[in-house]
Amino acid sequence: MKKAISVLSGGLDCTVATSVYSKDYEIHAITFNYGQKSFKRELQASKEICENMGFKHYVIDLPWLAQISTSSLNTDEDIPEIKENELDNLEKSQETAKSVWVPARNMVFTSIATSFAESIGAEIIIVGWDAEEAATFPDNSKEFMDAFNELISIGSPENIKIEAPAIDLNKEEIVKLGVEVGAPMELSYSCYAGRDKHCGVCESCMRRKRAFKKLKIKDLTEYEK
C-alpha cells in the first residue's frame, strides 16, 4: 500500500483530513511536542485516533522551539478567550492569533514531515490546514501550501506532495466532511488550554463548538463552559 505522513496534533481538522486518506494509504502519523500546554491531551487524542484507525504513530520532541517561542500556547501567558459573536471579527481574531502564534511552526513541522516522507518512501503529507483558520494564520493558507509544494518539487529528489483536503473549507464544512468519511471526531482534542475537558472559551474551542451547533450535529466533546 502507498504510504502517507500525517501531521497529527489530535485536533479536529487534522483528524478529518487524515481520515480522508485512511483507506488508500498506510498512514504514519507524527505528533510534535514543542512545549505546548495541550501536549499531554494532544498526545492522548493522537494515540487514541491512531489506535482506532490503525495508523502508525510517532512523537517528535522540539525542545528548542519551546525555548524560543513567546506564544501563550507554551509560556505562562494566559490564552485569550473569545465569544462566539466575535469569531468573525477579523480584528479580534487577529489579536488572538498573535497571542498563540508559534514561530514558523508549520514551516518547521512540514519540513520535518518532508524528511520523514523521504525516509520511508511516502508519497503525500497530510495536513489539516483550512480556509477558516487561514484568515488569521497565513501558514494555513492555500498560497502557503502551493508554495511549499513548489519548494518540495525543487528541493527533494522524491515525488512528494502536501495534501490538505480542508484547505478551502470552513469549520462547519470540515465537520460535514468528517461525518462523510467516518472520522473519529469524538476522539479529537482542539483546546489550547490542555485541560482534561475542553475549556470551551478559547478560540479553537469556540470554533469547534459553533460548527457542531450550526450543523445541529450532536457534539460529543466535553466542555468546561
C-alpha positions as CSV (number, residue, x, y, z in Angstrom):
1,M,0.0,0.0,0.0
2,K,1.1,3.6,-0.7
3,K,2.4,5.4,2.4
4,A,1.5,8.8,3.8
5,I,2.8,11.1,6.5
6,S,0.1,12.8,8.7
7,V,1.0,15.8,10.8
8,L,-1.4,14.9,13.6
9,S,-1.9,17.1,16.6
10,G,-5.1,15.2,17.6
11,G,-7.2,18.2,16.6
12,L,-10.4,18.1,14.7
13,D,-9.1,19.4,11.3
14,C,-6.1,17.0,11.0
15,T,-8.2,14.1,12.2
16,V,-10.7,14.7,9.4
17,A,-8.0,15.4,6.9
18,T,-6.2,12.2,7.7
19,S,-9.3,10.1,7.7
20,V,-9.9,11.2,4.1
21,Y,-6.9,9.1,3.0
22,S,-7.1,6.3,5.6
23,K,-8.4,3.7,3.2
24,D,-5.9,4.3,0.4
25,Y,-2.7,4.9,2.3
26,E,-0.6,3.4,5.1
27,I,-0.7,6.3,7.5
28,H,2.4,7.3,9.5
29,A,1.2,10.0,11.9
30,I,3.6,12.4,13.6
31,T,2.7,14.3,16.8
32,F,5.0,17.2,17.7
33,N,5.9,18.2,21.3
34,Y,7.0,21.8,21.3
35,G,6.2,22.5,24.9
36,Q,2.6,23.4,24.3
37,K,0.2,23.4,27.3
38,S,-2.0,20.9,25.5
39,F,0.7,18.4,24.6
40,K,-0.5,15.7,27.1
41,R,-4.0,15.8,25.8
42,E,-2.9,16.1,22.2
43,L,-0.8,13.0,22.6
44,Q,-3.6,11.1,24.3
45,A,-6.0,12.1,21.5
46,S,-3.5,11.3,18.8
47,K,-2.8,7.9,20.2
48,E,-6.5,7.0,20.5
49,I,-7.1,8.2,16.9
50,C,-4.2,6.1,15.6
51,E,-5.3,3.0,17.6
52,N,-8.9,3.5,16.3
53,M,-7.8,4.0,12.7
54,G,-4.8,1.6,12.6
55,F,-2.2,4.3,11.9
56,K,1.4,4.1,12.9
57,H,2.3,6.8,15.4
58,Y,5.5,8.7,16.2
59,V,6.3,11.6,18.6
60,I,8.9,14.2,17.8
61,D,10.2,16.5,20.5
62,L,11.2,20.0,19.6
63,P,12.5,21.5,22.9
64,W,14.3,24.3,21.1
65,L,11.0,25.6,19.6
66,A,9.6,25.7,23.1
67,Q,12.7,27.7,24.2
68,I,12.4,30.4,21.6
69,S,8.6,30.7,21.5
70,T,6.8,33.6,23.3
71,S,3.4,32.1,22.4
72,S,0.7,31.8,25.0
73,L,0.4,28.2,23.9
74,N,3.8,27.3,25.6
75,T,4.5,30.1,28.0
76,D,2.9,31.3,31.3
77,E,0.9,33.9,29.3
78,D,-2.9,33.5,29.5
79,I,-4.6,32.0,26.5
80,P,-7.1,34.5,25.1
81,E,-10.8,33.8,25.5
82,I,-13.3,34.8,22.8
83,K,-17.1,35.0,22.5
84,E,-19.0,33.3,19.7
85,N,-20.2,36.6,18.3
86,E,-16.5,37.7,18.0
87,L,-15.3,34.8,15.9
88,D,-16.0,36.6,12.6
89,N,-14.5,39.8,13.8
90,L,-11.2,39.9,11.9
91,E,-9.6,42.4,14.2
92,K,-10.4,40.3,17.3
93,S,-9.3,37.1,15.6
94,Q,-6.0,38.6,14.5
95,E,-5.4,39.7,18.1
96,T,-6.0,36.2,19.3
97,A,-3.8,34.7,16.6
98,K,-0.9,36.9,17.5
99,S,-1.1,35.7,21.1
100,V,-1.0,32.0,20.1
101,W,1.4,32.2,17.2
102,V,4.4,29.9,17.5
103,P,7.4,31.0,15.4
104,A,7.3,29.3,11.9
105,R,5.5,26.3,13.4
106,N,4.0,24.9,10.2
107,M,7.2,25.6,8.2
108,V,9.1,23.5,10.8
109,F,6.5,20.7,11.0
110,T,6.2,20.4,7.3
111,S,9.9,20.4,6.7
112,I,10.3,17.6,9.2
113,A,7.4,15.7,7.7
114,T,9.1,16.0,4.3
115,S,12.2,14.5,5.7
116,F,10.2,11.7,7.2
117,A,8.4,11.1,3.9
118,E,11.7,10.8,2.0
119,S,13.0,8.3,4.6
120,I,10.0,5.9,4.3
121,G,9.0,6.5,0.7
122,A,5.8,8.3,1.5
123,E,4.0,10.0,-1.4
124,I,1.9,12.5,0.4
125,I,2.0,14.6,3.6
126,I,-1.5,15.1,5.1
127,V,-2.2,18.4,7.0
128,G,-5.3,19.9,8.5
129,W,-4.9,23.4,7.1
130,D,-8.2,25.1,6.3
131,A,-9.7,28.3,5.0
132,E,-11.3,29.4,8.3
133,E,-8.0,29.5,10.1
134,A,-6.1,30.8,7.1
135,A,-7.9,34.1,7.6
136,T,-5.6,34.8,10.5
137,F,-2.9,32.1,10.2
138,P,-1.0,32.5,6.9
139,D,0.6,29.1,7.3
140,N,-2.8,27.5,6.9
141,S,-3.5,29.1,3.5
142,K,-3.7,27.6,0.1
143,E,-0.9,30.0,-1.0
144,F,1.4,28.6,1.7
145,M,0.6,25.1,0.7
146,D,1.2,25.8,-3.0
147,A,4.5,27.5,-2.2
148,F,5.6,24.6,0.0
149,N,4.7,22.1,-2.7
150,E,6.8,24.1,-5.1
151,L,9.7,24.1,-2.6
152,I,9.5,20.3,-2.2
153,S,9.4,19.9,-6.0
154,I,12.7,21.8,-6.3
155,G,14.4,20.7,-3.1
156,S,13.5,17.0,-2.9
157,P,14.5,14.2,-5.3
158,E,11.3,12.4,-4.4
159,N,7.8,13.0,-5.7
160,I,6.1,14.1,-2.5
161,K,3.1,16.4,-2.3
162,I,1.3,18.1,0.6
163,E,-2.4,17.2,0.7
164,A,-4.9,19.4,2.6
165,P,-8.5,18.3,1.9
166,A,-9.9,21.0,4.1
167,I,-7.8,23.9,2.5
168,D,-11.0,25.5,1.0
169,L,-13.3,24.6,3.9
170,N,-14.6,26.3,7.0
171,K,-15.2,24.5,10.3
172,E,-18.7,23.5,9.5
173,E,-17.7,22.0,6.2
174,I,-14.9,20.2,7.9
175,V,-17.3,18.6,10.4
176,K,-19.6,17.6,7.4
177,L,-16.6,16.0,5.7
178,G,-15.7,14.2,8.9
179,V,-19.2,12.7,9.1
180,E,-18.9,11.6,5.4
181,V,-15.5,9.9,5.8
182,G,-16.3,8.4,9.2
183,A,-13.6,10.4,11.0
184,P,-13.4,9.7,14.8
185,M,-14.0,13.3,15.6
186,E,-15.2,12.4,19.1
187,L,-11.6,11.3,19.9
188,S,-10.1,14.6,18.7
189,Y,-8.9,17.4,21.0
190,S,-8.9,21.0,19.9
191,C,-8.4,23.0,23.1
192,Y,-5.4,25.4,23.6
193,A,-5.5,25.1,27.4
194,G,-4.7,21.4,27.7
195,R,-7.2,20.6,30.4
196,D,-8.9,17.2,30.7
197,K,-12.0,18.7,29.2
198,H,-12.1,21.3,26.5
199,C,-12.1,24.8,28.2
200,G,-14.9,25.9,25.9
201,V,-13.8,29.5,25.7
202,C,-10.5,29.6,23.7
203,E,-10.9,30.4,20.0
204,S,-10.2,26.8,19.0
205,C,-12.9,25.5,21.3
206,M,-15.3,28.2,20.2
207,R,-14.9,27.4,16.5
208,R,-15.4,23.7,17.2
209,K,-18.5,24.3,19.3
210,R,-20.0,26.7,16.7
211,A,-19.5,24.2,13.8
212,F,-21.4,21.4,15.5
213,K,-24.1,23.8,16.8
214,K,-24.8,25.3,13.4
215,L,-25.0,21.9,11.8
216,K,-27.2,20.6,14.5
217,I,-25.0,17.6,14.9
218,K,-24.5,16.1,18.3
219,D,-21.2,17.3,19.8
220,L,-19.7,14.5,22.0
221,T,-17.0,16.9,23.2
222,E,-16.9,17.6,26.9
223,Y,-16.5,21.4,27.6
224,E,-15.9,23.1,30.9
225,K,-18.0,26.1,29.8
